Amino acid sequence: MVRRDAPTFLNCVILPTLLLRLSAVMLRRGLLAWLSRVGVLLVVVCCCLSLLYVITCSPHADEPMAGQPLPRAGGMAMPGGPSRPGGVGGAPIGPAGREGFQALLQEREEQHRQHIASLKKQIAQLKEALQERSEQLKGMQDSVEKTAGKGTVGDVADDHSHSDLQEFLRSQLSRAEVHSGVRLPSEYAVVPFESFTLQRVYQLEMGLTRHPEEKPVRKDRRDELGEVVESALHALNVPNQGGDQAKASKVYTPSDFIEGIARAEKDKGTLYELTFHGEQKQEFRRLLLFRPFGPLMKVKSELVETANMPINIVLPLSQRADKFKQFMHNFREVCVKQDGELNFRNFTLIQLNEEFSRGRGLDVGARAWKGGNVLLFFCDVDIFFTADFLDTCRLNAQPGKKVFYPVLFSQYNPAVIYGSHDHIPPVEQQLIIKKDTGFWRDFGFGMTCQYRSDFINIGGFDVDIKGWGGEDVHLYRKYLHSNLLVVRAPSRSLFHLWHEKRCADGLPLDQYKMCMQSKAMNEASHGQLGMLLFRHEIEAHLRKQKQRSRAKKP
């Protein structure tokens, strides 16, 4: 007989057993899951390594068999494993498949052979070029050893150039009138010397603005003479220089320099003779220096087209209707009929109701032009020019680079030149450049050719200057203080016609003085003024000559 509490005992026994079985099943399942994860991870790692190997070792895309496994004898390389005869891992390969792979293999081998042949050909060419260059270098080195000893090819070329230059400079010295004189055709063929000291230059070719004795105003002239004196002092104080075999006991200084003379032969060089005080009271040291001129060098060659290069002539005018009529006659003949066939457009009249100022009139005329950048010619009513001058104006002015300040030929009083008003020829026949007909007006800066942009950028004229003179010098100095090149040269086709000059009493003292100096220079040459000054003596001499000739007659 079974008691009622027996199931309870059985349940207690069966429950631990079930728990043990459940724990074992769960342990087996966890282990299997872990092993499966590890296996999957290992498979992934193997796949990645296989993929990396395939990417690294597979043929490039530009090769003929890219993307295909390389065939082997008796089998085929399969993606999944090693190849074995008979095609393990795939279907067996038939005779047709083997022939196809053999053809691919032969094609690949042929490509390799062609590539190897190309490389061999390039190597042979490089060897040949290297041998040729070696022979050239050897020949050049032999030439160097024969001509200049040790050194590079560049050194030899420099030595040749230097020796040629030295030979040319020595020939300049031998050609110049240094050690002996040369035969000259007349007294006018002599090239005179200029004498100079540390502070002064004594010159013969003065012009109208230079003095017979003056300080060297130009910097290049000061530097030139200073360099000559320094070179002479160096030659005196340094042994074996300038022919001195032993060092002098006296140290020469600039205070020992007495004077020097210099003469430049334009095609040969400049000769300097310098005199210094010697060691004794009556001793002098003389040095002869020569600065040879080098050979000509081509700097620039260009083609300048002036056909479409108009000139805007700006003319200030106050009264003087007769001179304006003469100017317009010249303007019509030159600008309209000759030069104006291509360039003449029109003319504009601008009236100003104010006190006359040349600078003010030119400034207004230059700024009134609104047709872009144009070449300006600042002119006066008593100026005569030819078509050649207009071309010279175009050629010597360049926007942003250079301005042209011509030196015009100023005419003397025709009544003095030709004796009386009855013998004065037409203006066109008076344009003769001679000593007795006029002079180069090297103190005048009123006639100029410059582009409007340069004129505006430099600041234009000083419009506060009233009346005559001063404004042109002010503008000229502005350009001298700028980076623009100022072309200053005589112009054989630009003339200042003589007119009687009146200097107003209301001018300031400096302007009045300039006006009177200009008036004196414009009248006649020195010889003609002397004839006018001594005309009474000349007339008295002529009367005496007539009386003597009459007395000799029977």
Secondary structure, 3 states (H helix, E strand, C coil): CCCCCHHHHHHHHHHHHHHHHHHHHHHHHHHHHHHHHHHHHHHHHHHHHHHHHHHHHCCCCCCCCCCCCCCECCECCECCECCCCCCCCCCCCCHHHHHHHHHHHHHHHHHHHHHHHHHHHHHHHHHHHHHHHHHHHHHHHHHHHHHCCCCCHHHHHHHHHHHHHHHHHHHHHHHCCCCCCCCCCCHHHCCCCEEECCCCEECCCCCCCCCCEECCCCHHHHHHHHHHHHHHHHHHHCCCCCCCCCCCCCCCCHHHEEEEEEEEECCCEEEEEEEEECCCCCCEEEEEEEEECCCCCCCCCCCCCCCCCCEEEECCCCCCHHHHHHHHHHHHHHHHCCCHHHHCCCCCCCCCCCCCEHHHHHHHHHHHCCCCCCEEEECCCCEEECHHHHHHHHHCCECCCEEEEEEEEEECCHHHHCCCHHHCCCHHHHCCCCCCCEEECCCCCCCEEEEHHHHHHHCCCCCCCCECCCHHHHHHHHHHCCCCEEEEEEEEEEEECCCCCCCCCCCCHHHHHHHHHHHHHHHCCHHHHHHHHCHHHHHHHHHHHHHHHHHHCC
